[in-house]
Amino acid sequence: MVNPVLDTASAAAAVRVLVANPGSLVTSRGPQWVEEDAARAMLADAAISFLVDGDAAVVLAERMQTPGHFRLSVAVADDDSITAAVLDVALRDVSAFLVASVDTVRIDLVFGVYNERFVEWALAAEGVRFEGVLSDAFYAGGRHWEGVIAAITGDDLDEFRSGGAASRERRIVDRLRDRIREDLRRHGAEVPG
């Protein structure tokens, strides 16, 4: 369901998602027009990016100023294509990958309170807590809305270091390993066993 953006084809698919739905009420950054150059820059600036459910959505993991702090953002190609359940699996898989791959102390997501799917997700997701309110942080539907910060920190990150999260991380790592081996073979390099 979640595949890392690793090559030009997946990067092009991610750019298409980022520019596809400027009026989205599900995208975590809020409704905004993103041009192709800006979308490519967003991908380049992210620590890692993932395509969700084919090309239904993109999750960007951005490094924040504090070491170990990542902010996730999600863009959807079509608001109706993402359910709270798909969102939960995608965000958990990305979080598990981050926790298993780098020293992670905090993962958060900022979104507008009008965004029903993210609100549903954050209320139901284990280990996710609301940390703050940002007054008038988003503009959608002709008015300003509060934004909220939902985060996974401290002991709650340990869930992602446990067995269930580790198996999700292994699936992602296996896909990365397969892609690297494929690239090596294509370029005539010897592929380690």
Buried (B, 14 or more C-beta within 10 A) or exposed (E): BBBBBBEEEBBBBBBBBBBBBEEBBBBBBBBBEBEEEBBBEBBEEBBBBBBBBEBBBBBBBBBEEEEBBBBBBBBBBEBEBBBBEBBBBBBBBBBBBBBBBBEBEBBBBBBBBBBEBBBBBBEEBEBBBEEEEBEEBBEBEEEEBBBBBBBBBEEBBEBBEEEEBBEBBBBBBEBBEEBEBEEEEEEEEEEEE
